[in-house]
Amino acid sequence: MQVEKTTLEQFLSTHLRKDLHQSGLHSITLQISKAVVSIAKMTSKGALAGVLGSLESQNVQGETQKKLDVLADEAFINALKQAGCVLGLASEENEQPLFLSTQGSDHGYLAVFDPLDGSSNIDVNVSVGSIFSVYAAPRERPASLQDFLRPGLEQLLAGYAVYGPATMLVISFGQGTHGFTLDPESARFFLTHPSMRVSEQSAEFAINTSNERFWEPPIHRYIDECKKGKTGGRAKDFNMRWVASMVADVHRILMRGGVFMYPRDTRDPSKPGRLRLMYEAKPMAMIIEQAGGLASTGRERLLELVPNNIHQRVPVVLGSKDEVERIGEYHADYDQEKA
Ligand code: AFP
């Protein structure tokens, strides 16, 4: 007998409480899923959709924008406007947040997103993703830039979509992490991975080792041990993977354990890390912590950081609990020795 699968809509109706606050989150999640469906259509058509390649423009990070970066950004903005309760939108592609007015909604929200993460993969047909995060907005006054700069612990919804062999949407409202798979024929998401868990131990790490010469000693110590495997102090051999799309790398870790690192490095002293706190690190940290893993900068818990600007960069170490704790201890040992 075939068991009926739970749709995203059915999941939201049972998972979210029935108060107004939650009904806003309900419609935001559905709108995000619509943006994801339209981005999945574009990515799956690839060159046939005429969406590959770069534009002349650069984003606020000084990175050349891909056509799909801009199209995905528009898909998110248009979808979130339809939710009717989003008062502010901030994205990787726009220097300043966009503020909206809504009538008739008792609760307002702020949404932050990276519409297309891993852009360097687009033209070579390798997995990319979208990352998003939602906060409550003030209702007694217009929202401002300052209202976005809140610790990740205040996220009401965090999630990502991975455009891989199958498109998946992974979300958390602070009660576990749940994964949905897109059925491309019906354009609907079905719950395929309820209550996902990151295994506590692992033998896999993801890091861009071409940056090795810029790392701090605690990261060298950890990676050297992993590479030595059984012949070093770890009593097991490790495997390494790097897709160069945070979404794809973190998704793999969520599915089968491991640790993802884009650590602090000395390449550019004005940038303590490569990844963006607001729309990469914080949402992924919530997803991983809600699945039983840990997420830190190596020194501090990512979800407790208070951002100082929308596009702030941070070091990121996240994944299996035991490994993230170990890396934290190596940082503490190093800081103590230095002191
Ligand atoms: P974009 O946001 O420009 O697509 O960058 C993606 C990313 O920040 C993140 O997804 C990867 O983990 C990282 O870049 C890969 O960077 P390297 O090319 O330095 O390995």
Residues whose N, C-alpha, C, O or C-beta is under 5 A from the ligand:
A	BS01	AFP	L116 D117 G118 S119 S120 N208 A244 S245 M246 V247
